[in-house]
Amino acid sequence: MKQAGRIVIITGAAGGIGRALVDILAGDGHTVVAVDLPGSGVVELARGLGYPHLGLECDVSREEDILALYGRVEAQFAEIGVLINNAAVGPTMAATVDTGVDAFRRRLAVNLIGPFVMAREAARRMRRGGAIVNVASMAGMVGNPRRNAYAASKAGLISLTRSLACEWASRGIRVTAVAPGYVRTPMVAELERAGKVDLAAVRRRVPMGRLARPDEIARPVRFLASTQARYITGSVLAVDGGWMSFNQPGDAHPPVDGTPRAELSCPAERTNARIVLVTGGANGIGAAVVRRFAANGDTVVIADRDGAAAAELAGLLDGRTPAKSVDVAVESEVVALFEELRGRFGRIDVLVNGASGIEQAPEQIEHVLEVNLTGAFTCAREAIKAMGPGGVILNLGSINSFLPFAPRHAYGASKAGMDILTRCMAAELGPVGIRTATVAPGYIRTPALAQLAKAGRIDSTAIGRRIPTSTTGRPEDVADAAFFLASSDASYINGSILYVDGGWTSFGDAGNACELYDECFAEAVG
C-alpha cells in the first residue's frame, strides 16, 4: 500500500488520529506537512521526524491563516499529493436551549468551512492523482442529542466530500471521507473526564465491544488516499465497529470489565496464510479477488458454477488454489463444500460472496434472488461455523442497492438485501470477533458488462457520461478494496459499505456528470 514520495498535508496533526496519521504516513516514506494550532507542539513533532517533514501552526477557521500556510508549503514543495482534513472541534454536549450561536458558528468554522478552504487551496496545487480525505464522524450520519453544531458540521463535511468529488473527478482529483465512531482520543478522554460520556455504556453499544484506536482510523484514511483506491471517489466509509448496524433495544455487546486490550494497543499481526473462499471466483471481479489474495500468499479456494473456468484459473496460480464446482443456489452443494473445507483446513478465515446473476428475462428473477441473496446467506451461515475471532465475511454488492435501475428489479432487490444482511451479521457477530462488510462496485470492465453492451441492453456512451471519473473501473479496483476490508488495516470496519464506483452514487445533479467522456469506456465495454 505504500506510495512513497508524495507531499501529504495533515491538519489536526498533533494528537489522536492526527498523530497516528503522521506516524503511519511518514513511516510509509511520504513527506508530511503536519498542521495544528499554535501551542499544540506540531512544530516540535515535525522536527522530531527530521527533514524534509514540516510542522506549521495554523487555525483552519481563519482563511488568512490557511492562505499563509499554503504560501509556506509552496515555497518548499513543488506540488501537493494528499490533503487529510482531520482538524476538528468536539461537541459542546450542551442542550439546544443552552447552546450559544457563537459556539455553533465555531464548530462550523473549524469542522466544515476550514476543510472547504483547505481543500480548495490544495486542489489548486494538485495534479492528476491527487487525493483529499476528510475525517467526518458517524455523528454526521445518525442523530445524537446535544451535538447539534458538531453533527451538522460533520454532515456538511460528508455532503462537501461528495460534491467536491463530482466537481474535481474530471481533473483526476479524488475526494473521500471516513466516518469514525468512538475513538480513544484526547477529545473523548476530555469528555469522559468532564462526565459528559460514559465509555462503559459506549462499549456496550458497539457490537465489537470497544472504542477504536487512532491507528484504526488512520489506516483506512491511508487506503483511501492510496492508488489502490483509484476508482473510489465520493465514498464515505464508516469506521464504527458496527455501531450503525445495530438497531434494537438493549446492549450490542456484553459488559466489558475495564478497558479492552485491543483498545490500547494493536494486536500482533498474524503471519500464517489465511484460508480464503471466493464464490463466483472463476471470472471477472471474482477472479481478480482470487488473484489479489493469492498474490498475498493466502490459500484461496475458487468456488464457481463454471468448474472448468475455476480449474483453469487455479492452474494459472500456485498449487495452493483449489477449484470447486458449486452452484450456491443449491443448499446441499454449499453445505457439502463447507464440510469438505472444514475437514481439509480446519477453518475459514475470509469468505467473499461474489457469485452473482443479472436477470435477462422475467422467468429468471427467482433464480437471481436464489443466487445473489439466498446463496450468499447460505454461504455465510456455513462459513460462520468454521470461523473464529478475526474472521471476515465480505459481500460483493452493487450501486444498484443505493440507486436501483429499471428494469433490474430482482438484481437491485437482491443487492439491497445483501447490504442489510451485512449489517445484520455485523451486529450479531461483532461480539464474537467476526467482521462483515460490503464492497459495492459501479460499472466495472467485466465480460458480463461487455455482453450487456453487445446485446444493446446498456448505453455505453450514456453510462460513461454519467460517471464523474468518465471511465469504468477495473476488476482489480474492486479486488483491492476487498483485500483491504479483509485486512487488519480495516480492523474496526464492521457492517460498512464501500462504494467503488468512480463517484456514481455521489452525483445528484441534472445532466452529465462528466463532459470529458472518455472514448475508451465504449471500447472497454463494447
C-alpha positions in Angstrom: 0.0 0.0 0.0 3.0 2.3 0.1 3.3 5.1 -2.4 6.4 6.9 -1.3 7.3 10.4 -2.4 4.1 12.3 -2.0 3.6 15.5 -0.1 0.9 14.9 2.5 -0.8 17.7 4.5 -2.4 16.6 7.7 -4.5 19.0 9.8 -5.1 18.4 13.5 -1.8 16.5 13.4 -0.6 16.9 17.0 -2.9 14.5 18.7 -5.2 11.5 18.5 -6.0 10.4 14.9 -3.7 13.1 13.5 -0.7 11.8 15.3 -1.4 8.3 14.1 -1.7 9.6 10.6 1.6 11.4 10.9 3.4 8.3 12.2 1.9 5.9 9.6 2.3 8.1 6.5 5.8 9.3 7.4 6.7 5.6 8.1 5.5 4.8 4.5 8.0 7.3 3.1 5.8 10.2 2.4 6.8 13.8 3.3 4.4 15.1 5.9 3.3 18.6 6.4 1.9 18.5 9.9 -0.6 21.3 10.7 -2.2 22.2 14.1 -3.0 25.1 16.3 -0.3 27.4 17.9 1.0 25.8 21.1 0.0 22.3 20.1 3.6 21.1 19.7 3.2 20.4 16.0 6.4 22.2 15.0 8.4 20.0 17.5 6.6 16.9 16.2 7.7 17.5 12.7 11.2 18.5 13.8 11.4 15.1 15.5 10.6 13.4 12.2 13.5 15.1 10.6 14.0 16.8 7.2 12.1 17.3 4.9 9.0 16.9 7.1 7.5 20.3 8.0 5.4 21.4 11.0 3.2 24.5 10.6 0.9 26.3 13.1 -2.4 27.3 11.7 -6.0 27.9 12.8 -8.1 26.4 10.0 -11.1 28.5 11.0 -9.2 31.6 9.6 -8.9 31.9 5.9 -5.9 34.2 6.1 -4.0 31.5 8.2 -4.8 28.9 5.5 -3.6 31.1 2.7 -0.4 31.8 4.6 0.0 28.1 5.2 -0.1 27.3 1.5 2.3 30.0 0.8 4.8 28.3 3.1 4.1 24.9 1.5 4.6 26.3 -2.0 7.9 27.8 -1.0 9.3 24.4 0.0 7.4 21.9 -2.2 6.6 21.7 -5.9 3.1 20.2 -5.5 0.7 18.6 -3.0 -0.2 14.9 -3.4 -2.6 14.4 -0.5 -4.7 16.5 1.9 -6.2 15.0 5.0 -8.7 17.3 6.7 -8.6 16.0 10.3 -8.7 19.1 12.4 -12.0 19.4 14.4 -13.6 20.9 17.5 -15.6 18.4 19.5 -19.2 18.7 20.6 -20.3 21.0 23.4 -22.6 18.4 24.8 -25.0 21.2 25.8 -28.7 21.2 25.4 -30.1 23.1 22.4 -31.5 25.9 24.5 -28.2 26.3 26.3 -26.0 26.4 23.1 -24.9 29.9 22.1 -24.7 30.9 18.4 -21.0 31.7 18.8 -20.3 28.1 19.9 -22.4 26.8 17.0 -20.5 29.0 14.5 -17.1 28.0 15.9 -17.8 24.3 15.1 -18.9 25.1 11.6 -15.9 27.3 11.1 -13.4 24.6 12.2 -15.1 21.4 11.1 -16.7 22.5 7.8 -15.6 25.9 6.4 -12.0 25.3 7.3 -11.9 21.9 5.4 -13.5 23.5 2.4 -10.9 26.3 2.2 -8.1 23.7 2.8 -9.5 21.6 0.0 -10.0 24.5 -2.4 -6.4 25.6 -1.9 -5.0 22.1 -2.1 -6.8 21.3 -5.3 -5.3 24.4 -6.9 -1.9 22.9 -6.3 -2.7 19.2 -7.2 -2.1 17.3 -10.3 -4.0 14.3 -11.6 -3.8 11.5 -9.0 -4.2 13.9 -6.0 -6.4 12.8 -3.1 -8.3 14.6 -0.4 -9.6 12.6 2.6 -12.0 14.2 5.1 -12.3 12.9 8.6 -16.0 13.2 9.3 -18.0 11.3 12.0 -20.8 8.9 12.4 -22.4 11.9 14.3 -23.0 13.3 10.8 -24.9 10.2 9.8 -27.1 9.4 12.8 -28.8 11.7 15.3 -27.4 12.3 18.7 -28.8 14.7 21.4 -26.7 17.7 22.5 -24.4 17.5 19.4 -26.2 19.9 17.1 -23.3 22.0 15.9 -20.8 19.1 15.7 -23.2 16.8 14.0 -24.3 19.5 11.5 -20.7 20.3 10.7 -19.8 16.7 10.1 -23.0 16.1 8.0 -22.0 19.1 6.0 -18.5 17.7 5.5 -19.9 14.5 4.2 -22.0 16.4 1.7 -19.0 18.5 0.8 -17.0 15.4 0.2 -19.5 14.1 -2.4 -19.9 17.4 -4.2 -16.2 18.1 -4.5 -15.7 14.5 -5.7 -18.0 15.1 -8.6 -16.6 18.5 -9.4 -13.0 17.5 -9.4 -13.2 14.0 -10.8 -12.5 15.2 -14.3 -9.3 16.8 -13.1 -8.2 13.4 -11.6 -8.5 14.5 -8.0 -10.4 12.1 -5.7 -12.3 13.2 -2.6 -13.4 10.7 0.0 -14.2 10.6 3.7 -14.1 8.3 6.7 -16.8 8.5 9.4 -15.3 7.3 12.7 -17.4 6.1 15.6 -16.0 6.5 19.1 -12.2 6.6 19.1 -9.9 6.6 22.1 -8.5 10.2 21.6 -7.8 13.1 23.8 -11.1 14.6 22.7 -13.0 11.6 24.0 -10.9 11.4 27.1 -11.7 15.0 28.0 -15.5 14.3 27.5 -15.1 11.3 29.9 -13.2 13.4 32.5 -15.9 16.0 32.3 -18.6 13.4 32.9 -20.1 14.0 29.5 -19.7 10.5 28.2 -19.9 7.0 29.8 -17.4 4.9 27.9 -18.6 1.7 29.6 -22.0 2.4 28.1 -20.4 3.2 24.7 -18.6 -0.1 24.7 -21.9 -2.0 25.4 -23.5 -0.2 22.4 -20.7 -1.2 19.9 -21.0 -4.7 18.5 -17.3 -5.1 18.7 -17.4 -4.1 22.4 -14.7 -1.4 22.4 -13.7 2.0 21.1 -11.3 2.3 18.1 -7.7 3.1 18.4 -6.5 6.2 16.5 -4.5 4.0 14.1 -7.7 2.1 13.2 -9.0 5.3 11.7 -5.6 6.4 10.2 -5.2 3.1 8.2 -8.5 3.4 6.3 -7.6 7.0 5.6 -4.2 5.8 4.2 -6.0 3.3 2.0 -8.4 5.9 0.6 -5.5 8.2 -0.2 -3.6 5.5 -2.0 -3.6 4.4 -5.6 -5.3 1.1 -4.5 -8.4 3.3 -4.1 -8.0 4.9 -7.6 -11.7 4.2 -8.5 -13.1 5.3 -5.2 -14.3 8.9 -5.0 -17.2 10.5 -3.2 -17.4 7.4 -0.9 -17.9 7.8 2.8 -16.5 4.8 4.8 -18.0 4.2 8.2 -15.3 3.0 10.7 -17.5 2.5 13.7 -17.1 -1.1 15.0 -20.7 -1.8 13.8 -22.4 1.0 15.8 -24.7 2.0 12.9 -25.6 -1.6 12.1 -27.2 -2.2 15.5 -30.9 -1.4 15.6 -32.7 -2.8 18.6 -33.2 -2.1 22.4 -30.5 -3.3 24.8 -26.8 -3.8 24.5 -25.0 -4.7 21.3 -22.1 -6.3 23.4 -22.0 -7.8 26.8 -20.5 -5.6 29.5 -16.7 -5.3 29.4 -14.5 -5.1 32.6 -12.1 -2.2 32.3 -10.5 -1.2 29.1 -10.2 -3.9 26.4 -6.6 -4.6 25.4 -7.3 -4.1 21.7 -8.4 -0.6 22.5 -5.0 0.3 23.9 -2.6 -1.4 21.6 -2.5 -3.1 18.2 -2.7 -6.9 18.3 0.2 -8.8 16.9 0.0 -9.3 13.1 -0.8 -12.9 12.0 1.9 -14.4 9.9 0.3 -17.6 8.6 -1.6 -17.8 5.4 -5.3 -17.2 5.5 -7.9 -19.6 4.2 -10.0 -17.6 1.8 -13.1 -18.8 -0.1 -14.3 -16.8 -3.1 -17.6 -17.7 -4.6 -18.1 -16.7 -8.3 -14.3 -16.7 -8.4 -13.7 -18.0 -11.9 -14.3 -14.8 -13.9 -14.5 -11.1 -13.8 -14.4 -9.4 -10.4 -14.3 -12.8 -8.6 -11.2 -13.8 -10.5 -9.5 -10.5 -9.7 -10.3 -11.0 -6.0 -8.8 -14.6 -6.2 -5.6 -13.3 -7.7 -5.3 -10.5 -5.2 -5.5 -12.8 -2.2 -3.3 -15.4 -3.8 -0.6 -12.8 -4.5 -0.5 -12.2 -0.8 0.3 -15.8 -0.2 -3.2 -16.8 1.1 -4.7 -20.1 0.3 -7.6 -19.3 -1.9 -10.5 -21.7 -2.7 -12.2 -20.8 -6.0 -15.9 -21.8 -6.0 -17.9 -21.3 -9.1 -20.7 -22.9 -11.0 -18.3 -22.9 -14.0 -16.0 -25.6 -12.6 -13.8 -25.7 -15.8 -13.1 -22.0 -15.6 -12.4 -22.2 -11.9 -9.9 -25.1 -12.6 -8.3 -23.1 -15.4 -7.7 -20.1 -13.1 -6.4 -22.3 -10.4 -3.9 -23.8 -12.8 -2.5 -20.4 -13.6 -1.9 -19.7 -9.9 0.2 -21.6 -7.4 -0.7 -25.0 -6.1 -2.5 -23.6 -3.0 -5.6 -22.6 -5.0 -8.2 -25.4 -5.0 -11.1 -25.1 -7.5 -14.6 -26.3 -6.7 -17.7 -26.6 -9.0 -20.5 -25.3 -6.8 -23.9 -23.7 -7.5 -24.5 -21.5 -4.5 -28.3 -21.6 -5.2 -28.3 -25.3 -4.2 -28.1 -25.6 -0.5 -26.8 -29.2 -0.4 -23.9 -28.2 -2.6 -23.0 -25.3 -0.4 -23.2 -27.4 2.8 -21.0 -30.2 1.2 -18.4 -27.6 0.1 -18.0 -26.2 3.6 -17.9 -29.6 5.2 -15.1 -30.5 2.8 -13.2 -27.3 3.6 -13.6 -27.7 7.4 -12.2 -31.2 7.0 -9.3 -30.1 4.9 -8.3 -26.8 6.5 -10.0 -26.9 9.9 -11.1 -23.3 9.5 -12.1 -20.5 7.1 -10.7 -17.0 7.7 -12.3 -15.0 4.9 -15.4 -15.5 2.8 -16.0 -13.4 -0.2 -19.6 -13.8 -1.5 -19.0 -12.9 -5.2 -21.4 -15.3 -7.0 -24.0 -13.1 -8.8 -26.5 -13.1 -11.6 -28.4 -10.4 -13.5 -31.9 -11.2 -14.8 -32.3 -11.3 -18.6 -35.9 -12.4 -18.6 -38.9 -12.5 -16.2 -38.6 -16.2 -15.7 -35.0 -15.7 -14.3 -36.0 -13.4 -11.5 -36.4 -16.1 -8.9 -33.0 -17.6 -9.8 -31.3 -14.2 -9.4 -32.7 -13.9 -5.9 -31.6 -17.5 -5.1 -28.0 -16.9 -6.3 -27.4 -13.3 -5.2 -29.1 -13.3 -1.8 -30.2 -16.7 -0.6 -26.9 -18.2 -1.8 -24.9 -15.5 -0.1 -26.8 -16.1 3.1 -26.2 -19.9 3.0 -22.5 -19.5 2.3 -22.2 -17.0 5.2 -24.2 -19.3 7.5 -21.8 -22.2 6.8 -18.7 -20.1 6.9 -19.5 -18.8 10.4 -19.4 -22.4 11.7 -15.7 -22.6 10.6 -14.7 -19.1 11.7 -13.0 -17.8 14.8 -12.2 -14.3 16.1 -10.7 -12.3 13.3 -12.9 -13.9 10.6 -14.2 -11.7 7.9 -17.3 -12.0 5.6 -17.3 -9.8 2.6 -20.3 -9.4 0.3 -19.9 -8.1 -3.2 -22.9 -5.7 -3.6 -23.7 -3.1 -6.2 -24.5 0.5 -6.7 -28.0 -0.8 -7.7 -28.9 -1.2 -4.0 -28.4 2.6 -3.5 -29.7 3.7 -6.8 -32.0 1.0 -8.3 -32.0 0.6 -12.1 -35.1 -0.3 -14.1 -35.8 -3.0 -15.1 -33.3 -4.8 -12.9 -35.8 -5.3 -10.2 -34.6 -8.6 -8.8 -30.9 -7.7 -9.1 -31.4 -4.4 -7.2 -33.6 -6.1 -4.6 -31.1 -8.9 -4.1 -28.2 -6.5 -3.6 -30.2 -4.3 -1.2 -31.0 -7.5 0.7 -27.2 -8.3 0.7 -26.4 -4.8 2.2 -28.8 -5.3 5.1 -27.5 -8.9 5.5 -24.1 -7.5 6.0 -25.4 -5.2 8.7 -27.4 -7.8 10.5 -24.4 -10.1 10.7 -22.2 -7.3 11.8 -24.5 -6.7 14.8 -24.8 -10.4 15.6 -21.2 -11.5 15.0 -19.3 -8.4 16.3 -19.3 -9.8 19.9 -17.5 -13.0 18.8 -14.9 -11.1 16.8 -16.1 -11.7 13.2 -16.4 -8.7 11.0 -18.6 -8.1 7.9 -18.5 -5.5 5.1 -19.9 -4.9 1.6 -18.0 -3.8 -1.4 -20.4 -2.1 -3.8 -18.9 -1.8 -7.4 -20.2 0.5 -10.0 -19.7 -0.2 -13.7 -16.7 -2.5 -14.0 -15.0 -3.8 -17.1 -16.0 -7.4 -17.0 -17.1 -9.9 -19.6 -20.7 -9.6 -18.3 -20.7 -5.9 -18.9 -19.3 -6.4 -22.4 -22.1 -8.9 -23.1 -24.8 -6.4 -22.0 -23.2 -3.7 -24.2 -23.0 -6.0 -27.2 -26.6 -7.1 -26.7 -27.7 -3.4 -26.6 -29.0 -3.7 -23.1 -26.9 -0.8 -21.9 -26.0 2.5 -23.5 -22.2 2.7 -23.1 -22.0 6.4 -24.1 -24.7 7.5 -21.6 -23.1 5.5 -18.9 -19.7 7.0 -19.5 -21.1 10.5 -19.2 -22.9 9.6 -16.0 -19.7 8.5 -14.2 -17.9 11.5 -12.7 -14.5 10.0 -13.5 -15.8 9.3 -17.0 -14.4 5.7 -17.1 -15.4 2.3 -15.9 -13.5 0.6 -13.2 -11.2 -2.4 -13.4 -11.9 -5.7 -11.6 -8.6 -5.1 -9.8 -10.1 -1.9 -8.3 -12.8 -4.0 -6.5 -10.3 -6.7 -5.6 -8.0 -4.1 -3.9 -11.0 -2.8 -1.9 -12.0 -6.3 -0.9 -8.4 -7.1 0.1 -8.2 -4.0 2.3 -11.5 -4.7 4.0 -10.3 -8.2 4.9 -7.0 -7.0 6.3 -6.0 -5.9 9.7 -5.9 -2.3 8.4 -9.7 -2.5 8.4 -10.0 -4.0 12.0 -12.6 -1.5 13.2 -14.7 -1.6 10.0 -17.8 -3.7 10.6 -21.1 -3.6 8.7 -19.9 -0.8 6.4 -20.5 -0.4 2.7 -17.6 0.8 0.5 -18.6 2.1 -2.9 -16.1 1.5 -5.7 -17.9 3.4 -8.5 -16.0 6.3 -9.8 -18.3 8.7 -8.0 -21.6 7.3 -9.5 -23.5 7.3 -6.2 -22.3 10.8 -5.3 -23.7 12.6 -8.4 -27.1 14.1 -7.9 -27.2 16.9 -10.4 -29.0 17.1 -13.7 -27.2 16.4 -17.0 -23.9 14.6 -17.4 -21.5 14.0 -14.5 -18.5 14.4 -16.8 -18.4 16.3 -20.1 -15.0 14.9 -20.8 -16.4 11.5 -21.7 -13.5 9.1 -22.3 -14.0 7.1 -25.5 -12.0 4.3 -24.1 -15.1 3.5 -22.0 -17.0 2.4 -25.1 -14.1 0.4 -26.3 -13.8 -1.3 -22.9 -17.4 -2.5 -22.8 -18.1 -2.8 -26.5 
